[in-house]
Amino acid sequence: MLPIRDSHPTGKFPFWVFLIIATNVYVFFLEITNLNPESFVSQYALIPALIDFQNYSSLTPLLTSQFLHAGLLHIFSNMLFLWIFGDNVEVRFGFLFFPVFYLLGGVVAALTQYVFMTDASIPMLGASGAVAAVLGAYFAIFPHHSIKTLIPVFGFPAIVNIPASVMLFYWFFTQLFAGAASLAVQTASTGGVAFFAHAGGFVFGWLAGNLAGKDVSS
């Protein structure tokens, strides 16, 4: 399922969402044009095995890793979901709180993955955890909104309205079950896809969204 747009546009320019997307695109450009992309990623990505809570400098990747991506499809997917769902959440949380919420959601997501894969040496990177927090908040605040979504019907693309709660519920549990299943095929030393970061970010966003209160205007 590919979301296209929200059924309830805010009518306001999403300043922070736009700035976050622009920053991610710029950092991705620096990443792919770097003479040594692997070194660039290793410097700023989160490597759980290198985390030392007594050394604050080892914690900076909790933030910097949120602006790195593994490829075009990775960044496109994350930025698309942020653009579709982020504007409503930004308006609801407010100009001052939204960027704090977004970055904190990414940190919580990364720490969630760290708890499950403490000794992983594979770099973790991407905005997926922070975007998951935005989706979680959207799920809590706007469960009655619908999303115009591109889906295959008998092999042909079709655009249908899907309740946001249904779409995000589906997204969350596919991430959760995929993360649980991954334990059977991953080891602490090899790492893998950060499904637990997705789940951790989503739950954090859902809790924050509940504190903000459900939207009753729609």
TAGI-V653351 format. One record per residue. N is the residue number from 1. RES is the residue in one letter. OMEGA is omega in whole degrees, -180 to 180 (* if undefined). BURIAL is b if it has 16 or more other C-alpha atoms within 10 Angstrom, else e. D_CENTER is the distance of its C-alpha to the mean C-alpha in whole Angstrom. Layout:
n=N res=RES omega=OMEGA burial=BURIAL d_center=D_CENTER
n=N res=RES omega=OMEGA burial=BURIAL d_center=D_CENTER
//
This chain:
n=1 res=M omega=-178 burial=e d_center=17
n=2 res=L omega=180 burial=e d_center=15
n=3 res=P omega=180 burial=b d_center=15
n=4 res=I omega=176 burial=b d_center=17
n=5 res=R omega=178 burial=b d_center=17
n=6 res=D omega=-178 burial=b d_center=18
n=7 res=S omega=-178 burial=b d_center=21
n=8 res=H omega=179 burial=e d_center=21
n=9 res=P omega=-176 burial=e d_center=21
n=10 res=T omega=-176 burial=e d_center=21
n=11 res=G omega=179 burial=e d_center=24
n=12 res=K omega=179 burial=e d_center=22
n=13 res=F omega=-178 burial=e d_center=21
n=14 res=P omega=-173 burial=b d_center=17
n=15 res=F omega=-175 burial=e d_center=18
n=16 res=W omega=178 burial=b d_center=15
n=17 res=V omega=179 burial=b d_center=12
n=18 res=F omega=-178 burial=b d_center=15
n=19 res=L omega=179 burial=e d_center=16
n=20 res=I omega=179 burial=b d_center=12
n=21 res=I omega=180 burial=b d_center=12
n=22 res=A omega=179 burial=e d_center=15
n=23 res=T omega=178 burial=e d_center=15
n=24 res=N omega=180 burial=b d_center=12
n=25 res=V omega=180 burial=b d_center=15
n=26 res=Y omega=180 burial=e d_center=18
n=27 res=V omega=178 burial=b d_center=16
n=28 res=F omega=176 burial=b d_center=16
n=29 res=F omega=178 burial=e d_center=19
n=30 res=L omega=-178 burial=e d_center=21
n=31 res=E omega=-174 burial=b d_center=19
n=32 res=I omega=179 burial=b d_center=21
n=33 res=T omega=178 burial=e d_center=24
n=34 res=N omega=-180 burial=e d_center=24
n=35 res=L omega=178 burial=e d_center=28
n=36 res=N omega=-176 burial=e d_center=26
n=37 res=P omega=-179 burial=e d_center=22
n=38 res=E omega=178 burial=e d_center=22
n=39 res=S omega=178 burial=e d_center=24
n=40 res=F omega=-180 burial=e d_center=21
n=41 res=V omega=-179 burial=b d_center=18
n=42 res=S omega=-178 burial=b d_center=20
n=43 res=Q omega=-173 burial=e d_center=21
n=44 res=Y omega=179 burial=b d_center=17
n=45 res=A omega=179 burial=b d_center=15
n=46 res=L omega=175 burial=b d_center=15
n=47 res=I omega=-173 burial=b d_center=18
n=48 res=P omega=-177 burial=b d_center=18
n=49 res=A omega=-178 burial=b d_center=22
n=50 res=L omega=180 burial=e d_center=22
n=51 res=I omega=177 burial=b d_center=21
n=52 res=D omega=-175 burial=e d_center=24
n=53 res=F omega=174 burial=e d_center=24
n=54 res=Q omega=178 burial=e d_center=27
n=55 res=N omega=-174 burial=e d_center=26
n=56 res=Y omega=-179 burial=e d_center=24
n=57 res=S omega=179 burial=e d_center=23
n=58 res=S omega=-178 burial=e d_center=22
n=59 res=L omega=-178 burial=b d_center=19
n=60 res=T omega=177 burial=e d_center=18
n=61 res=P omega=175 burial=b d_center=16
n=62 res=L omega=177 burial=b d_center=13
n=63 res=L omega=-174 burial=b d_center=13
n=64 res=T omega=-178 burial=b d_center=14
n=65 res=S omega=-178 burial=b d_center=12
n=66 res=Q omega=-176 burial=b d_center=9
n=67 res=F omega=176 burial=b d_center=11
n=68 res=L omega=178 burial=b d_center=12
n=69 res=H omega=-173 burial=b d_center=11
n=70 res=A omega=-179 burial=e d_center=14
n=71 res=G omega=-177 burial=e d_center=15
n=72 res=L omega=-179 burial=e d_center=15
n=73 res=L omega=180 burial=e d_center=14
n=74 res=H omega=-178 burial=e d_center=11
n=75 res=I omega=179 burial=b d_center=10
n=76 res=F omega=-179 burial=e d_center=12
n=77 res=S omega=-179 burial=e d_center=10
n=78 res=N omega=-177 burial=b d_center=6
n=79 res=M omega=177 burial=b d_center=9
n=80 res=L omega=-179 burial=b d_center=11
n=81 res=F omega=178 burial=b d_center=8
n=82 res=L omega=-179 burial=b d_center=8
n=83 res=W omega=-177 burial=b d_center=11
n=84 res=I omega=-172 burial=b d_center=12
n=85 res=F omega=-171 burial=b d_center=11
n=86 res=G omega=-174 burial=b d_center=11
n=87 res=D omega=179 burial=b d_center=14
n=88 res=N omega=-180 burial=b d_center=16
n=89 res=V omega=179 burial=b d_center=14
n=90 res=E omega=179 burial=b d_center=15
n=91 res=V omega=-177 burial=b d_center=18
n=92 res=R omega=-178 burial=b d_center=18
n=93 res=F omega=178 burial=b d_center=17
n=94 res=G omega=-174 burial=e d_center=19
n=95 res=F omega=-176 burial=e d_center=19
n=96 res=L omega=-173 burial=e d_center=20
n=97 res=F omega=-174 burial=e d_center=17
n=98 res=F omega=-179 burial=b d_center=14
n=99 res=P omega=177 burial=b d_center=14
n=100 res=V omega=178 burial=e d_center=14
n=101 res=F omega=-177 burial=b d_center=12
n=102 res=Y omega=-178 burial=b d_center=9
n=103 res=L omega=179 burial=b d_center=10
n=104 res=L omega=177 burial=b d_center=11
n=105 res=G omega=178 burial=b d_center=8
n=106 res=G omega=179 burial=b d_center=7
n=107 res=V omega=179 burial=b d_center=11
n=108 res=V omega=179 burial=b d_center=11
n=109 res=A omega=-179 burial=b d_center=8
n=110 res=A omega=179 burial=b d_center=10
n=111 res=L omega=177 burial=b d_center=14
n=112 res=T omega=178 burial=b d_center=13
n=113 res=Q omega=180 burial=b d_center=13
n=114 res=Y omega=-179 burial=b d_center=16
n=115 res=V omega=-177 burial=e d_center=18
n=116 res=F omega=-176 burial=b d_center=18
n=117 res=M omega=-172 burial=b d_center=18
n=118 res=T omega=-174 burial=b d_center=20
n=119 res=D omega=-178 burial=b d_center=23
n=120 res=A omega=-180 burial=b d_center=20
n=121 res=S omega=178 burial=b d_center=21
n=122 res=I omega=-179 burial=b d_center=19
n=123 res=P omega=172 burial=b d_center=16
n=124 res=M omega=-179 burial=b d_center=13
n=125 res=L omega=178 burial=b d_center=11
n=126 res=G omega=-179 burial=b d_center=8
n=127 res=A omega=-173 burial=b d_center=5
n=128 res=S omega=-178 burial=b d_center=3
n=129 res=G omega=179 burial=b d_center=4
n=130 res=A omega=177 burial=b d_center=4
n=131 res=V omega=177 burial=b d_center=2
n=132 res=A omega=177 burial=b d_center=4
n=133 res=A omega=177 burial=b d_center=6
n=134 res=V omega=179 burial=b d_center=7
n=135 res=L omega=178 burial=b d_center=8
n=136 res=G omega=178 burial=b d_center=10
n=137 res=A omega=178 burial=b d_center=12
n=138 res=Y omega=180 burial=b d_center=12
n=139 res=F omega=-179 burial=b d_center=14
n=140 res=A omega=-172 burial=b d_center=16
n=141 res=I omega=-173 burial=b d_center=17
n=142 res=F omega=-176 burial=b d_center=18
n=143 res=P omega=-177 burial=b d_center=18
n=144 res=H omega=174 burial=b d_center=21
n=145 res=H omega=174 burial=b d_center=20
n=146 res=S omega=-177 burial=b d_center=20
n=147 res=I omega=172 burial=b d_center=18
n=148 res=K omega=-169 burial=b d_center=20
n=149 res=T omega=177 burial=b d_center=19
n=150 res=L omega=180 burial=b d_center=20
n=151 res=I omega=176 burial=e d_center=21
n=152 res=P omega=176 burial=e d_center=24
n=153 res=V omega=-177 burial=e d_center=28
n=154 res=F omega=177 burial=e d_center=30
n=155 res=G omega=-179 burial=e d_center=29
n=156 res=F omega=180 burial=e d_center=29
n=157 res=P omega=178 burial=e d_center=26
n=158 res=A omega=178 burial=e d_center=26
n=159 res=I omega=-178 burial=b d_center=24
n=160 res=V omega=174 burial=e d_center=24
n=161 res=N omega=179 burial=b d_center=23
n=162 res=I omega=177 burial=b d_center=20
n=163 res=P omega=-178 burial=b d_center=20
n=164 res=A omega=-179 burial=b d_center=16
n=165 res=S omega=180 burial=b d_center=17
n=166 res=V omega=-178 burial=e d_center=18
n=167 res=M omega=-177 burial=b d_center=15
n=168 res=L omega=175 burial=b d_center=12
n=169 res=F omega=178 burial=e d_center=15
n=170 res=Y omega=-179 burial=e d_center=15
n=171 res=W omega=-176 burial=b d_center=12
n=172 res=F omega=-175 burial=b d_center=11
n=173 res=F omega=173 burial=e d_center=15
n=174 res=T omega=177 burial=e d_center=14
n=175 res=Q omega=-178 burial=b d_center=12
n=176 res=L omega=-178 burial=b d_center=14
n=177 res=F omega=177 burial=e d_center=17
n=178 res=A omega=178 burial=e d_center=16
n=179 res=G omega=179 burial=b d_center=15
n=180 res=A omega=180 burial=e d_center=18
n=181 res=A omega=-177 burial=e d_center=20
n=182 res=S omega=179 burial=b d_center=19
n=183 res=L omega=-178 burial=e d_center=21
n=184 res=A omega=-175 burial=e d_center=24
n=185 res=V omega=-179 burial=e d_center=23
n=186 res=Q omega=172 burial=e d_center=22
n=187 res=T omega=-178 burial=e d_center=24
n=188 res=A omega=-176 burial=b d_center=23
n=189 res=S omega=-177 burial=e d_center=24
n=190 res=T omega=-179 burial=e d_center=22
n=191 res=G omega=-179 burial=b d_center=19
n=192 res=G omega=180 burial=b d_center=16
n=193 res=V omega=-172 burial=e d_center=13
n=194 res=A omega=-179 burial=b d_center=11
n=195 res=F omega=-180 burial=b d_center=11
n=196 res=F omega=175 burial=b d_center=11
n=197 res=A omega=178 burial=b d_center=8
n=198 res=H omega=-178 burial=b d_center=6
n=199 res=A omega=180 burial=b d_center=10
n=200 res=G omega=177 burial=b d_center=10
n=201 res=G omega=-179 burial=b d_center=7
n=202 res=F omega=-179 burial=b d_center=8
n=203 res=V omega=177 burial=b d_center=12
n=204 res=F omega=180 burial=b d_center=11
n=205 res=G omega=179 burial=b d_center=10
n=206 res=W omega=179 burial=b d_center=13
n=207 res=L omega=179 burial=e d_center=15
n=208 res=A omega=178 burial=b d_center=15
n=209 res=G omega=177 burial=b d_center=15
n=210 res=N omega=176 burial=e d_center=18
n=211 res=L omega=179 burial=e d_center=20
n=212 res=A omega=178 burial=e d_center=19
n=213 res=G omega=-179 burial=e d_center=21
n=214 res=K omega=177 burial=b d_center=21
n=215 res=D omega=-178 burial=e d_center=22
n=216 res=V omega=-177 burial=e d_center=25
n=217 res=S omega=-177 burial=e d_center=26
n=218 res=S omega=* burial=e d_center=25
//
